[in-house]
Amino acid sequence: MQRKSARLAGPDTWVGVNHWSRTGGPLMWRHYDPAVVDEELRVMREHGIGPTRSFFHWPDFMPTEHSLDGELLTRYDDFLDRHHALGMRTVPTFVVGHMSGQNWDPAWRGGRGIFTDASFPDRQRWYVRELTGRWKDHPAVAGWLLSNEIPIYADRRSRGIGTLDADAVTAWAAALFSEIRAAGATQPVSVGDGAWGVEVAGLDNGFRVRDPTPLIDFHGPHVYRMDDDQLRLHLGAAFVCELLDIGGKPVVVEEFGVTSDHASEENAAHYYRQVLHTTLPAGATGWIPWNNTDYDDLADQEPYRHHPFEMHFGLTDSAGRPKARLREVRAFTEVLRRTDFARLRRPDTPIALLVSSFLEARYPFTQPEDATSVVNNARQAYIAAREADLPVGVARELDGVPDDCALYLVPSMKQLTAPTWRTLVQRAEAGAVVYASYFVGEHRTQRGPWWPRLDETFGVVKQLRYGLVDPIEDDELRMVLQRDFGGIGAGEELVFRVGGTDGSRAFLPVVPDGAEVVAVNGHGRPALLRHRVGDGWLVLCTYPVEHMAAMTPRVNPEPTWRLYAALAEVAGVPPRVRVDDPLVSTGLMEHSVDGRVFAWFVSGHPSPVVVKPVVAGGSLAGLDGSPWDAVELGAFGVLVGEVPA
């Protein structure tokens, strides 16, 4: 399975920062101070940052329906020139109506709909055309963004008139894209919406990721995840990057960050390190954290007056002094330099994590939970795969099941289409291992597995009763292996915490009818079975182990990683580099020119740890060429080594 390695066209990798000057935050153009801006940019440049993402605060730049503010245009000229003088570039953002917990309307809007009132999109088109025409040839312009988080801005105005029309949103985006290109701009363009469409979140806000994909040059997720599990938090942005393997477009993590009011400086630095180094092997090729500075002097100004935590997302404090997180960005850029990141690619993978089309397709007579459970269960499966050091690739059912994988993971899946089930059986008959775990869903509407010919497919006879579920009454699932399976020996026990809703805490009662029982639960019932079909295997887990973990706080690591590691062994595709510690994950990148392979080691331990890597058919060395028998990692630490050819 080929994994996304697409990159932005241009001379550099986007390791940048979102920029508002400390002289005004969103109102910086009213209080523009060239000397302060120059100082801010110099500090960023000294720490390895190349591009900024900058913002045309819409109410200021377009004070009337038919005019632009000439003084602010001149100030932005100066802003661009200062970037160029420092060897930096910027990505201007046009429609900035939402920022940091507040919506900002142009005074002349008059309540018109952003997408649906013909005159209002027309004014936006004029605005974009004029600004693009002025700066399209400036060497400091690296790209363009239509908006900043416009789903939030639009949603506040649309609640009284129903759900946003996805077609209208896409038409709006297409119209603004056309103005940028008609003005003669050739730089990369994207929407700036945060990539919060149903394809990523499972929640339909009227926006789509797929619809504008043919128009855009990169996906730009904004990730500010809150969670109840450390690994889910640290790998949240990486999973979003994997989900955005849509249309072959690059992924730039357009916003991520942490306010000092929500975390200690040490833990904020840990978070930065984790996000940067976990999203890289997940397909990200650009990073623009939020944001450049703190705003303590703006406490009386909106939005900081009512959202005071927004003052402290800075890479520097309000006096311009670097914080620990800025030093993390600097260290990250040094790793990119030493590995020649511009020429790295993700290796193809023989392992696919299948994401149900019920996440995004909106089939008739389904429920919202059918979509959100897909993304939650798949995220947890991704975490288990990373704990097992498996180079898993995310495959969307809507795009078809890849035909070149040795292992297919179908985690806690209630619904796939009938043709996909047929295809999975065909993949197994051709020699693959197909793993699926039972899941009834989180609601009562047609609950139960939507799996056609479940019995014949998996070599069992199900003992289900119509309209009822078989509840898991224990607080733990004790899965006892009855035979050797991959790297798990007969007699070993895997213990899973049970979680879920009253309806979803359910197992599948079966008796084998051709299948081999690999493991039983604590009551002797089949918990894991495998059924030979053709040259491969269909493996059935009768418990929703991924869903149970997804619904449980502070659960990771949990034993699903051992199950996945065993499945990879059975399929003949163990990881090339692994460690026997689920809190230390590995990821590989290949040099596209000379074939070198680099191994990332990312620790989820809150204290130092030493691990001994296992390298298939080889050894491991540091970037300086010194041999590594062990890898010493600090708290939430990261090290990168090389796998000699």
C-alpha positions in Angstrom: 0.0 0.0 0.0 1.5 3.3 -1.0 1.5 5.9 1.7 1.3 9.7 1.1 4.6 11.5 0.8 3.5 14.4 -1.3 5.2 17.7 -0.7 4.5 21.3 -1.5 6.1 22.7 -4.6 8.8 25.2 -3.7 12.3 25.6 -2.4 11.8 24.8 1.3 10.0 22.8 3.9 7.4 24.8 5.8 8.4 24.8 9.4 6.9 28.0 10.3 4.7 29.9 12.8 1.3 31.6 12.9 2.1 35.3 13.4 0.2 38.2 15.1 2.5 40.9 16.4 2.5 41.5 20.2 1.6 45.1 19.5 -2.0 44.2 18.7 -2.8 40.6 18.2 -5.6 40.5 15.6 -5.6 44.3 15.7 -1.9 44.5 14.9 -2.4 46.4 11.6 -3.9 49.3 13.5 -0.9 49.4 15.8 1.8 48.3 13.4 5.3 48.8 14.7 8.0 47.8 12.1 10.8 47.6 14.6 8.8 45.1 16.8 7.8 43.0 13.8 11.4 42.9 12.7 12.5 41.8 16.2 9.8 39.1 16.3 10.8 37.7 12.8 14.5 37.7 13.7 13.9 35.6 16.8 11.8 33.1 14.8 14.5 33.0 12.0 17.2 32.4 14.5 15.3 29.3 15.7 15.0 27.7 12.3 11.6 29.0 11.3 11.1 29.9 7.6 7.5 30.9 6.7 4.9 32.6 8.8 1.2 32.4 8.4 -0.2 36.0 8.4 -3.7 37.4 8.5 -5.6 40.2 6.8 -8.0 41.1 9.6 -11.1 41.4 7.5 -12.9 44.3 9.2 -9.7 46.4 9.1 -8.5 45.7 5.6 -12.0 46.1 4.0 -13.6 48.9 6.0 -16.4 49.4 3.4 -18.1 47.1 0.9 -16.2 48.7 -2.0 -12.8 49.8 -0.5 -9.6 48.6 1.0 -7.6 50.5 3.7 -4.6 52.0 1.8 -2.6 52.5 5.0 -2.9 48.9 6.0 -1.9 47.8 2.5 1.3 49.8 2.8 2.0 48.3 6.2 1.6 44.8 4.7 4.0 45.9 2.0 6.5 46.6 4.8 5.7 43.3 6.5 6.5 41.4 3.3 9.7 43.3 2.7 10.9 42.5 6.2 10.3 38.8 5.6 12.3 39.0 2.3 15.2 40.8 3.9 15.5 38.0 6.5 15.1 35.2 3.9 11.6 34.4 5.2 8.3 34.0 3.5 4.6 34.2 4.6 1.3 32.7 3.8 -1.4 35.4 3.7 -4.9 34.5 5.0 -7.8 36.4 3.4 -11.2 36.0 5.1 -10.3 36.4 8.8 -13.7 36.7 10.5 -12.9 34.3 13.4 -9.9 34.5 15.6 -9.0 33.2 19.1 -12.5 32.8 20.5 -14.2 35.7 18.8 -16.0 36.4 15.5 -15.2 39.7 13.8 -17.7 41.0 11.2 -17.0 43.7 8.7 -19.2 46.6 9.7 -21.0 46.5 6.3 -21.9 42.8 6.4 -25.5 43.5 7.3 -26.3 39.9 8.4 -25.8 38.4 4.9 -24.8 34.8 4.6 -21.2 34.1 3.9 -21.9 31.5 1.2 -25.5 31.9 0.1 -26.2 35.6 -0.3 -25.0 36.4 -3.8 -23.8 39.9 -3.1 -21.7 38.9 -0.1 -19.6 36.2 -1.8 -19.2 38.7 -4.7 -17.6 41.2 -2.3 -15.3 38.5 -1.0 -14.2 37.7 -4.6 -13.4 41.3 -5.2 -11.4 41.5 -1.9 -9.4 38.3 -2.7 -8.7 39.5 -6.3 -7.5 42.9 -5.2 -5.1 41.6 -2.5 -3.8 38.8 -4.7 -3.1 41.1 -7.6 -1.1 43.4 -5.4 1.2 40.8 -3.9 1.2 37.8 -6.3 4.8 38.6 -7.5 6.3 39.4 -4.2 9.1 36.9 -3.4 8.0 36.7 0.3 4.6 35.2 -0.5 4.9 31.4 0.0 1.2 30.5 -0.5 -2.4 31.7 0.1 -5.2 30.6 2.4 -8.8 31.6 1.8 -9.9 31.8 5.4 -9.2 31.1 9.1 -11.5 28.5 10.6 -14.5 29.7 8.7 -16.6 26.7 9.9 -16.7 28.4 13.3 -17.4 31.9 11.8 -20.1 30.5 9.5 -21.7 28.2 12.0 -22.5 31.1 14.4 -24.5 32.8 11.7 -26.2 29.7 10.4 -27.7 28.1 13.5 -31.0 29.7 12.9 -31.3 28.7 9.3 -30.2 25.0 9.4 -27.2 23.1 8.3 -24.7 24.7 5.9 -25.1 23.5 2.3 -21.9 21.6 1.4 -22.4 22.5 -2.3 -22.7 26.2 -1.5 -19.5 26.0 0.6 -17.6 24.3 -2.2 -18.9 26.7 -4.7 -17.7 29.6 -2.5 -14.2 28.0 -2.2 -14.0 27.4 -6.0 -14.9 31.0 -6.7 -12.2 32.4 -4.4 -9.7 29.9 -5.8 -10.5 31.1 -9.3 -9.9 34.7 -8.3 -6.4 33.9 -7.0 -5.4 32.1 -10.1 -7.1 34.7 -12.4 -5.0 37.3 -10.7 -1.9 35.4 -11.8 -0.8 33.9 -8.5 1.1 30.6 -8.8 1.8 29.8 -5.2 0.1 26.9 -3.3 -3.4 27.6 -2.1 -5.7 25.9 0.5 -8.9 26.7 2.4 -7.7 27.4 5.9 -10.8 25.8 7.4 -8.9 23.5 9.7 -9.8 20.3 7.7 -12.7 19.7 10.2 -15.0 18.1 7.7 -17.0 14.9 8.2 -14.2 12.8 6.7 -12.0 13.6 9.7 -14.4 14.2 12.6 -17.5 12.2 11.7 -19.6 15.3 12.5 -21.3 16.9 9.6 -20.8 20.7 9.8 -21.6 21.3 6.1 -17.9 21.4 5.2 -16.1 18.6 3.3 -12.5 17.7 2.8 -13.1 15.8 -0.4 -15.1 18.3 -2.3 -12.4 21.1 -2.7 -9.5 18.6 -2.8 -9.2 18.8 -6.6 -8.7 22.6 -6.2 -6.4 22.8 -3.3 -2.6 22.3 -3.1 -2.5 21.0 0.4 -4.6 19.9 3.4 -4.2 22.1 6.5 -5.5 20.5 9.7 -5.8 22.5 12.9 -5.5 20.2 15.8 -6.2 21.2 19.4 -7.2 17.8 20.9 -8.4 17.4 24.4 -8.4 13.8 25.8 -8.4 11.5 28.8 -5.4 9.4 27.7 -1.8 10.5 27.2 -1.1 8.4 24.0 -4.4 9.4 22.4 -3.5 13.0 23.0 0.0 12.7 21.7 -1.0 10.7 18.6 -4.2 12.6 17.9 -2.6 14.9 15.3 -0.7 12.0 13.6 -4.0 10.2 13.1 -5.6 13.2 11.6 -2.7 13.4 9.1 -3.3 9.7 8.2 -7.0 10.4 7.7 -6.1 13.2 5.3 -4.5 10.9 2.8 -7.1 12.1 0.4 -6.4 13.0 -3.2 -2.7 12.6 -2.9 -2.3 16.1 -1.6 0.4 17.2 1.0 -0.5 17.7 4.6 0.7 20.8 6.4 -0.2 20.9 10.1 -1.5 24.4 9.8 -2.2 24.9 13.5 -1.3 23.2 16.7 -0.1 24.4 20.0 -0.6 24.7 23.7 -1.2 27.7 26.0 1.0 28.1 29.0 -2.1 28.5 31.0 -3.0 24.9 30.4 0.4 23.3 30.9 3.8 23.7 32.5 6.5 24.9 30.2 8.2 21.5 30.5 5.1 19.7 29.5 4.3 22.1 26.7 7.7 21.4 25.3 7.0 17.6 25.6 3.7 18.2 23.7 5.5 20.1 20.9 8.1 17.4 20.6 5.6 14.6 20.4 3.3 16.3 17.8 6.2 17.3 15.5 7.9 13.9 15.6 4.7 11.7 15.4 3.1 13.6 12.6 6.3 13.4 10.4 6.1 9.6 9.9 2.3 10.0 9.6 2.7 12.0 6.4 2.9 15.6 7.4 5.4 17.6 5.4 4.9 21.0 6.9 4.3 22.5 10.4 3.0 25.9 11.4 2.4 26.1 15.2 0.1 28.5 17.0 1.7 31.0 17.5 4.7 33.4 17.6 4.3 35.4 20.8 2.3 36.0 24.0 0.1 39.1 24.5 0.2 40.0 28.2 0.0 43.7 27.3 -3.3 43.2 25.5 -5.3 41.8 28.5 -7.9 44.6 28.1 -8.4 43.9 24.4 -10.8 41.4 22.8 -10.5 38.4 22.5 -8.0 38.2 25.3 -10.2 40.0 27.8 -12.7 37.2 27.8 -10.4 34.3 26.6 -7.3 35.1 28.7 -5.7 31.7 28.0 -5.4 32.8 24.4 -2.7 35.3 25.4 -0.2 32.5 26.1 0.2 30.2 23.1 3.4 31.9 22.1 6.7 30.4 21.1 8.1 33.5 22.9 6.8 35.4 25.9 5.4 38.9 25.6 8.9 40.4 25.8 10.1 38.2 22.9 12.1 35.8 25.0 12.1 32.2 23.6 10.1 29.5 25.5 11.1 25.9 25.7 8.7 25.0 22.9 10.5 27.3 20.5 13.7 25.4 21.3 11.9 22.2 20.4 11.0 23.6 17.0 14.6 24.5 16.5 15.8 21.0 17.4 13.2 19.6 15.0 14.5 21.6 12.2 18.0 20.3 12.9 16.8 16.7 12.6 15.1 17.6 9.3 18.4 19.1 8.1 20.5 16.1 9.2 18.2 13.6 7.6 17.8 15.6 4.4 14.0 15.6 5.0 13.2 17.2 1.6 14.2 13.9 0.0 12.6 11.5 2.5 9.5 9.5 1.8 7.3 7.1 3.7 8.0 3.5 2.8 5.1 1.6 1.3 3.4 -0.7 3.8 1.8 -4.2 3.6 -0.6 -3.3 6.5 -3.9 -1.5 6.0 -6.2 -0.1 8.6 -9.6 0.0 7.0 -11.8 3.0 7.8 -15.5 2.4 7.1 -17.3 4.6 4.5 -20.0 5.1 7.1 -17.7 7.8 8.5 -18.4 10.1 5.6 -20.8 8.7 3.1 -24.1 9.5 5.0 -26.0 6.5 3.8 -29.8 6.7 4.3 -31.3 5.8 7.6 -28.2 5.7 9.7 -27.4 7.5 12.9 -24.7 10.1 13.8 -23.1 7.7 16.2 -22.4 5.4 13.2 -19.9 7.9 12.0 -18.3 9.1 15.2 -17.7 5.6 16.5 -15.8 4.8 13.2 -13.3 7.6 13.9 -13.0 6.8 17.6 -12.5 3.1 17.1 -10.1 3.6 14.2 -8.0 6.1 16.2 -7.6 3.6 19.0 -6.6 0.9 16.5 -4.0 3.3 15.0 -2.6 3.8 18.5 -2.4 0.0 19.1 -0.6 -0.4 15.7 1.9 2.3 16.6 2.5 0.7 20.0 3.3 -2.5 18.0 5.6 -0.5 15.7 3.6 -1.5 12.7 3.8 0.8 9.7 0.1 0.9 9.2 -1.5 2.8 6.4 -5.0 4.2 6.6 -7.3 2.9 3.8 -10.7 4.5 3.3 -13.4 2.1 2.2 -14.8 4.8 0.0 -11.6 4.8 -2.0 -11.5 1.0 -2.3 -9.7 -1.8 -0.4 -6.1 -1.9 -1.6 -5.1 -5.1 -3.2 -1.4 -5.3 -2.2 -1.5 -5.8 1.5 -0.7 -8.8 3.6 -2.7 -7.7 6.7 -6.0 -5.9 6.8 -7.2 -4.5 10.2 -11.0 -4.0 10.5 -11.3 -2.7 14.1 -14.5 -2.8 16.1 -16.5 -2.4 12.9 -20.3 -2.4 12.9 -20.8 -1.4 9.3 -19.1 -1.9 5.9 -20.8 -2.2 2.6 -21.7 -5.6 1.2 -19.2 -5.3 -1.7 -16.4 -4.5 0.7 -17.0 -7.7 2.8 -16.9 -9.7 -0.4 -13.6 -8.0 -1.3 -12.1 -8.7 2.1 -12.8 -12.4 1.7 -11.2 -12.3 -1.7 -8.1 -10.6 -0.2 -7.9 -13.5 2.3 -8.4 -16.1 -0.4 -5.4 -14.6 -2.2 -3.2 -15.0 0.8 -3.8 -12.1 3.2 -4.7 -12.1 6.8 -8.0 -10.2 7.4 -8.7 -9.3 11.1 -12.2 -8.0 12.2 -13.5 -7.4 15.7 -17.2 -7.4 16.6 -19.1 -4.2 17.4 -22.8 -3.7 17.8 -22.7 0.2 17.7 -23.6 2.8 20.3 -27.3 3.1 19.7 -30.3 0.7 19.5 -31.3 1.3 15.9 -30.6 -1.9 14.0 -27.9 -2.7 16.4 -25.8 -5.7 15.8 -23.2 -6.5 13.1 -24.1 -5.5 9.5 -21.9 -8.3 8.3 -23.4 -10.4 5.5 -22.8 -14.2 5.8 -20.9 -13.8 9.0 -21.1 -17.5 9.8 -19.8 -18.7 6.5 -17.1 -16.0 6.3 -15.5 -16.7 9.7 -16.3 -20.4 10.1 -18.6 -20.0 13.0 -22.3 -20.3 14.0 -23.4 -17.1 15.7 -25.7 -17.5 18.8 -27.3 -14.0 18.6 -30.9 -13.3 19.5 -32.8 -10.7 17.5 -33.1 -7.2 19.1 -30.9 -8.1 22.0 -27.2 -7.9 22.8 -25.0 -10.2 24.8 -23.6 -7.9 27.5 -20.0 -8.1 28.8 -20.7 -8.4 32.5 -17.1 -8.6 33.6 -14.9 -5.5 34.2 -12.0 -7.3 32.4 -11.8 -9.5 29.4 -9.2 -12.2 30.2 -8.2 -13.6 26.8 -6.3 -16.9 27.2 -4.4 -18.3 24.2 -5.2 -21.9 23.4 -2.4 -22.2 20.8 0.6 -20.3 19.7 -0.3 -17.3 17.7 2.3 -15.0 16.2 4.6 -14.1 19.1 2.0 -15.0 21.8 2.5 -18.4 23.3 -0.2 -20.9 24.2 -1.3 -20.4 27.8 -0.5 -16.7 27.8 -3.3 -14.3 29.0 -4.1 -10.9 27.7 -6.2 -8.7 30.0 -8.3 -5.9 28.5 -10.3 -3.4 30.5 -14.0 -3.3 29.5 -15.5 0.0 28.5 -18.4 1.3 26.4 -22.0 2.2 26.7 -24.7 -0.1 28.0 -25.4 -1.2 24.5 -21.9 -1.3 23.1 -20.4 -3.4 25.9 -21.4 -6.6 24.0 -19.7 -9.7 22.7 -20.5 -12.1 19.9 -21.4 -15.6 21.1 -20.3 -18.2 18.6 -19.5 -21.8 18.3 -16.8 -22.8 15.8 -17.9 -24.4 12.5 -14.6 -24.8 10.6 -12.7 -22.1 12.5 -9.9 -22.8 15.0 -10.3 -21.3 18.4 -7.1 -19.3 19.1 -8.2 -17.8 22.5 -11.1 -18.1 24.9 -12.4 -15.7 27.5 -12.4 -16.3 31.2 -15.6 -18.3 30.9 -14.2 -20.6 28.2 -16.1 -18.9 25.3 -14.3 -18.3 22.0 -12.7 -14.8 22.0 -10.4 -15.1 19.0 -10.8 -17.5 16.1 -9.2 -18.0 12.7 -10.6 -19.5 9.6 -8.6 -20.7 6.6 -9.9 -19.5 3.3 -7.9 -20.1 0.2 -4.3 -19.2 0.9 -5.0 -16.8 3.8 -6.8 -16.4 7.0 -9.9 -14.6 8.3 -9.4 -13.8 12.0 -12.4 -12.9 14.2 -12.3 -11.3 17.6 -15.6 -11.6 19.3 -15.0 -8.6 21.5 -14.8 -4.9 20.4 -11.4 -4.5 22.0 -10.6 -1.3 20.2 -13.9 0.3 21.1 -13.6 -0.8 24.7 -10.2 0.9 24.9 -11.4 4.0 23.0 -14.1 4.5 25.6 -11.8 4.0 28.6 -9.8 6.8 30.2 -6.0 6.4 30.8 -6.0 3.0 29.2 -3.0 3.0 26.9 -1.0 0.9 26.5 -3.4 -2.0 26.5 -3.0 -5.5 25.0 -4.4 -4.8 21.6 -0.9 -4.0 20.5 0.2 -7.5 21.2 -2.7 -8.9 19.2 -1.7 -6.7 16.3 1.9 -7.6 16.6 0.9 -11.3 16.5 -1.3 -10.7 13.4 1.7 -9.1 11.6 3.8 -12.2 12.4 1.1 -14.5 11.1 0.8 -12.4 8.0 4.6 -12.5 7.5 5.1 -8.7 7.8 6.7 -8.0 11.2 8.1 -4.4 11.5 11.6 -3.9 10.3 12.5 -2.0 13.4 10.8 -2.6 16.7 11.2 -2.4 20.5 9.4 -4.5 23.1 7.9 -1.5 24.8 4.5 -0.2 23.7 5.3 3.2 25.1 8.2 3.6 22.7 7.1 3.7 19.0 9.2 3.5 15.9 8.7 4.9 12.5 10.8 4.7 9.3 11.5 7.1 6.5 13.4 6.3 3.3 15.8 8.6 1.4 14.4 8.8 -2.2 17.9 9.3 -3.7 20.5 7.2 -1.9 18.1 4.6 -0.2 19.1 5.4 3.4 16.6 4.4 6.0 16.1 6.5 9.1 14.3 5.2 12.3 12.4 7.5 14.6 12.1 6.4 18.3 9.4 8.3 20.2 8.9 7.7 23.9 5.6 8.0 25.7 7.3 7.6 29.1 7.2 10.5 31.4 10.7 9.6 32.7 13.9 8.4 31.0 14.0 4.9 29.5 16.4 2.7 27.7 15.2 0.3 25.0 17.0 -2.3 22.9 15.8 -2.2 19.3 15.3 -5.3 17.2 16.4 -4.6 13.6 15.4 -7.3 11.0 18.5 -8.4 9.2 20.7 -5.5 10.3 21.8 -3.1 13.0 21.3 0.5 14.0 23.5 3.6 14.2 23.2 7.2 15.3 23.2 10.0 12.7 26.9 10.4 13.5 27.5 6.8 12.4 28.2 5.4 15.9 26.6 2.0 16.5 23.6 1.8 18.8 23.0 -1.3 20.8 20.4 0.5 22.9 18.5 3.7 22.6 18.4 6.1 25.6 15.4 8.4 25.6 14.6 11.2 28.0 11.1 12.0 29.3 8.8 11.9 26.2 12.0 11.9 24.3 12.8 11.4 20.6 15.9 10.1 18.9 16.6 9.4 15.2 19.0 6.7 14.0 19.9 5.2 10.7 19.5 1.6 9.6 22.6 0.8 7.5 21.9 -0.7 4.1 
